[in-house]
């Protein structure tokens, strides 16, 4: 029983869920920062909607990647196949049932939001684009997850739309602090997704799975990942010049040590050092996680 629970948690990718919670909380933090006041009932409904959509996406990806994941010796706890399906593990029907259950829950929460919150049209636009992006990312026949372009779509859905959804659900309109905050986070999130693809790069090539990394090649992928990280911090400084509060930018830069460590690890790989993909993945996760956490903290505590 406990092993089944463990594999199901593995299947759910809890670290991705935690990232979504942080991003959603960042958007809600802007509400408080600007003095609008947070409606906690609305906050919870929106958060449950976001989590349900994330879970449905995770489970569909798992279900449609079963055949290749079982042949992949390197699973990652961060993204893609979790290796939780197979003999002695979970049945191959579990992710499909979990995905459909998540969609049913998503539908219920959508009805509650419509009936109790009565959101403005901007909220429906964000919800609709998020849902469409997630479906196109995870379900055939399109399955952007295996197209080489899905990383960009999911980065926008998660790192840009989630804070926007949390804010507009409370306020009913967008405010400039949201895109100014979300743009650097989106770049860091995309860099993180590319980093997570390195451990399974060889298997993706073997099974002809098109990802952004396999399309670019691992050397170009390292360069592009580094470029995204550097540009994200430069963009944060530009946003400060355009009016983003200093405290928010300073909090975001508290993640810089992790980013520099990550860039150093990639530099060592280019010099011929044997890569430690676990350390590299965690450094990328730490860069995104600490940047998002400290930015959210700045909004919530100031």
NORWOPE-V255633 format. One record per pair of residues at least 4 apart in sequence whose C-alpha atoms are under 6 Angstrom apart, sorted by the first residue. I is the first residue (numbers start at 1). J is the second residue. D is the distance in Angstrom with one decimal. If there is no record, write none. Layout:
I|J|D  I|J|D
//
This chain:
7|84|5.2  11|82|5.7  11|84|5.9  23|163|5.6  24|162|5.2  24|163|4.8  24|166|5.6  25|29|5.9  26|163|6.0  26|296|4.4  27|163|3.8  27|166|5.1  27|167|5.0  28|166|5.3  28|167|5.3  29|299|4.9  29|300|4.9  30|299|5.6  31|36|5.6  32|36|5.8  32|37|5.3  33|299|5.3  49|106|5.7  49|109|5.9  52|102|5.4  52|106|5.5  56|99|4.4  56|102|5.2  57|138|5.9  59|95|4.9  59|99|5.1  60|99|5.9  60|138|5.8  61|138|5.3  62|81|5.7  63|95|5.4  63|96|5.9  65|69|5.9  69|81|5.6  72|203|5.9  74|200|6.0  75|82|5.6  75|83|6.0  85|89|5.5  85|90|4.8  85|92|5.8  95|99|5.9  112|116|5.7  113|117|5.1  114|118|5.0  120|172|5.4  123|168|5.9  124|128|5.8  129|133|5.9  130|157|5.4  133|137|6.0  135|139|5.6  136|142|6.0  136|143|5.6  136|144|6.0  137|143|4.9  137|144|4.3  137|145|5.0  137|150|5.8  138|143|5.0  138|145|5.9  139|143|5.0  144|150|4.4  145|150|4.7  146|209|5.8  146|210|4.9  146|211|5.6  147|210|5.1  147|211|5.9  148|210|5.2  148|211|3.9  148|212|4.0  154|158|5.9  155|159|5.5  155|186|5.7  155|189|5.9  155|190|5.5  156|160|4.9  157|161|4.9  158|162|5.4  159|186|4.9  160|182|5.1  161|165|5.8  165|169|5.8  168|172|4.5  168|173|5.1  168|174|5.9  177|181|5.9  178|182|5.9  179|183|5.8  180|239|5.9  182|186|6.0  184|232|4.5  187|228|5.7  187|232|5.8  188|229|5.8  188|288|5.9  191|225|4.9  191|228|5.9  192|284|5.4  196|281|5.9  197|201|5.9  199|277|5.9  204|208|5.8  204|209|4.8  210|214|5.9  213|217|5.7  213|221|5.5  216|220|5.6  216|221|5.8  217|221|5.9  220|224|6.0  221|225|6.0  231|235|5.8  239|244|5.5  240|244|4.5  248|295|5.5  248|298|5.6  251|294|5.1  251|295|5.5  252|291|4.7  252|294|5.9  252|295|5.4  255|287|5.4  255|290|5.3  255|291|5.1  258|283|5.9  258|287|5.2  259|287|5.4  262|283|5.7  268|273|5.5  269|273|4.8  269|275|5.8  277|281|5.9  282|286|5.9  285|289|5.8  286|290|5.7  289|293|5.9  290|294|5.9  297|301|5.9  298|302|5.9
//
